[in-house]
């Protein structure tokens, strides 16, 4: 993606984006942050275009921020409820694609519980598709908003030490962040119990791995906590939530190993007392969790803008 146009028809993952494309998106999102803080937040960039949000998994932050992003850019936004749709009655994903094609949407935002399902849908629809999270694969806009949060709070990403802690095995957020942060020059550590940290990730992604929380947080600039995703777990991965919090929950005692000004991040929703202590999460100086929510709308506005630029130019 460049400032003028996007060479990509879809945004399915960070893996397909180069460093310059990521930085262009972050620059564009930076401008939308300031727009969203004004009393008049509306633009007409996407006027006449239709955006459908198709969420096969429940979501509060992601769906709401995509809805706000589309509406603030002037699009007609439709939220499809999968729970009462034909999909729930047995319609295949391909049939859904054909149905959507007949409605002529311009952009489709999809969250799905199966890895690869969004890419499959993208191959069969005629509009742009944004991956709002697919299985354990990727969540590109979450990684972009995390990067924007870090950049605005720290002024840079290159050279920072970022510790991503918790349920790495089931986290699409972790995968997208690893790809993005290392691409922008950050040093990344993964901190988790052996059952939640797939073997070989250090070699595959060029990251460091730790099974001890304090050792993993040593000298970290950013501490990014992840939720235990019990809905994706088949079998027992931790002895108990109490024991997990004792060893891997973020407390002031464990955070003392990081830099004194280390930022605390969490993609939400948080399980207080499981992966993070509530008093740590609510610290107004150290926590960037609410900043992440704010950056989410701006980043999704930038993605919608970039993916529709050619379409808008053709219609002009």
N, C-alpha and C positions, 0 to 999 in steps of 0.2 A: 504494500500500500504506500502511495506517495501522497503528497499534499494535493496533487491534482486529481488523481483517480486511483482506483483499486485494481490491481491485476488479478485479484481473486474474485470469483463469483460468489464463493461461500466463505464463512469463517467457521471451520470445523475443529481447529486445534492450533495451539501455539507452534506445533511441529512444522507447520507449513509457512510460518512467518519468519522472515529474516530480521536481523537487528534493526536495519533502517525502517522497515515496515512497523515494527513494534514502537520505535521511537516516534514515528510520525503519528501513530494512533495516540500515544501518550501526550504529544504536543497538542493534538486536536482536543483531547479530553480535558486538558488543562484549561482551555478556553471555555469549555462548557461548564466547568466548575463555577467560574465567575458568573456566567449567565444564570445558573441555577440559584445563585444567591441574591439575584435581583427580584424586585417585586413583580416585574413583567418577565416571565420565564419563557414565553412562547415565541417560536420561530415558524416560518412557513417553508422550510427546506423540503419537507416531505409531503407538502400539501398535494392531495389527489392520489397519494399512494396508500396502499392497504397493508397493514402489518397484522399477521395472525400469530398469537402466542399459543403454542400447542404443547402443553405440559402433561406428560404421562406420569410424572412424580409431583407430589405436592411441594410447594415452595412459597415462601413469603417474600424474602428479600429479592430473589432473582426475578420472579415474575412481576412483582410490583415495580421494580426499577426499570425493567424493559417496557412495561406499560407506560410509566411516566416518561421514559426516554422518547418513545414513539409519539406520545401526545404533545410533548414539549417541542418536538420538531415538526408538528403539524400533520402527522399521519392519522389515518383512520385505523384505530387499534381494536382488534377483536380477540377476546380470550375464549378459546375453545375448552370446554369442560370434558375431559376424557372420561370421567366417571359416568356420564350419561350419554356418551356418544356411541356411534356405531362400532367403534373400536372395541368398546367394552362388550359388545354383542357378538364379537367374533370376526370383525372385518380385519383383513390383513393390512400391514403397513403399506404395501404396494397399492392396494385398493384405496387406502386413505390418500396416498399421493395423487392418484388419478382424480379423486373427488376434489381435492384441493386445487388441482390444475384447472378444473372446470369453473372454479370460483375466481380465478385470475388474481390471486394475491401478488404483491410485489416483494414481500419479504416474510419469511417464516422463521420464528424463534422456537426451537424445539428442545425440550428436556425429556430424556428417556432413561429408563432403568437398565437398558441393555447397552453394553459397549458396542459401538459401531452402528447402532440403529439410526442415528442422525445422519451419518454418511450415506447409509442405504437410502434413506428418504431423499436426501439431496440429489442422488443420481436419478430420481424419478419425478422430480418437480421442476417446473420451468422458472421458478423464482429464486431469489437469493435465500440462503439458509444460514442461520447462526446457531451454533451448538451452545445451548444453555446448560450443558452437562449431560454426558452419556455414560451410564454405568460407572465403572472404575477407570475409564479411559482418559477423558479430558474435560476441563471446564475453562475454556480460554478467557472468557470475559472476567472471571474471578481472578485469574493470574494478572490480567491487565490492570484491574482496579487495585490489586495488592501492590503492584509495581508503582502505580501512580501515587498511592498512599505513602509508600516508602520515599519516593522521589520528592514529594512535597514536604515531608517531615524531615528528611535527611539531606536533601539537595542533590543526591546522587544514588546510584545503585552499584556501580562499578567499585570493587574493592571492599564492599561491606560483607560481613560474615552473617549469614542468615541460618538460623537453626529451625528446621521444620520438625515438630514434635507430635507424636501420637500415632494414630491409626494410618500409617503410610500405605499399608497393603490394600486398603479399600478406598483410598482417597484419590479422586480425579483432580481435586484441588492441588494436592501435592505434586502430581505428575506435571500439570501445566505450569506450576510455579518453578519446579526444578528446571524445566526447559527454558522458561523465560528468564529467570534470574541468572542462570549460568550463561545464557546468550548475551546478557547485558553486563557480564563481568563480575557478578557476585560470587562469593565462595559459599557453597551450600553444605550444610550438615543435616543428616537425617537422624532423629533420636526416637527410638521406640523399642519395646520388648521384641525379642527374636520372632515371636509369633505374628507380629504386626509389621515386620520389616522384611520384605522379600529378599532372598539372597541374591547377590550379584548386582545390586543397584549401584554400588560404588563404582564398579567397572563399567556398567552400562551408561551411567549418566555423569560420571566424573565428579562424584560427591563423596563426602566422608560419612561414615555410619557409626553410630554409637548406641549401646544398650544401657548406658548409665546417664541419667539426666544431668547431673552436675557436670560431668566431664563433657557432655555434648554442648552444654550452654557456656562453657568456659570462653570468655572473651567475645560472646556473640553481640552483634549490633542490633539484630532483629530476632525476636522469639515468636514464631508463628505456631500456635497451637491448633490441633485438629480434633474434631469430634470423633468419639468412638461410634462407628457406623454399624451398630448391631443388626440393622435390617439387612445388611449385605453379608453377614457372617453365617457360615454353615458350621456349627459346632462351637466349642468354647475356645476363645483366644486369650482370655484373661481369667485368673482364678476368681476374682470378685472385683466389683467396682471400688470397694474400699481399698483393696490392696493395690489396684491400678492407680488410684489417686495418691496413695502413699509413695509409690515409686516414680510415677510419671505425671502426676498432676502438678500444674505450675503453682508454686507457692512463693512467698517472699524469700524463704530460706533457699530454695533452689535457684530463684532468679538472681540471687546475690553472686552467683558464679559468672553471670553475664556482665557486660559493661554497665557502669552505673546509670547510663542514659539509654539503655536498651529499650527499644519499642516493643510493646506486646500487641500481637495481632491474633485474630481468630475469624474465620470465614462465617461463622454462625451456622445454625443455632448453637448456642453454648450449653453445655451440661455443667452447671456450676457444681463444684464439689466432686467432679469426675475427672475432667481434663484441666480444669482451672479453678482456682479459689476465687470466689466472688469479689473479695476485696481487692485482689490483684486486677481482675478484669475491669473494675470500676475506677481505678486510679486515673484521675484526669490528666496527670502529667505523663504517665508512661503508656497508658492504653491508647491504641489507635483504632480500636474496634468500631467506634461510631464514625470515624473518618472513613473507614472502608465502606460503610454503608453509603455515605455521601458520595464517594468517588464512583460507586457502582452506577449511579444514574448517568454521570458525566461520561464514563467509559462506554456505556451502552449507547449513548447518543452518538459518540464518535464512530462506533462500529456501524450503526444504522446509516449514518451520514456517508461513510466511505463506501459501503457496499452498494449504495444506490446512486452514486455520482454518475456513472455511465448511463444508467437508466434515465436519470433526470436530464442529462445532457442530450440524449437522443430525443426526448420529448420536447425539448426547448425549441 
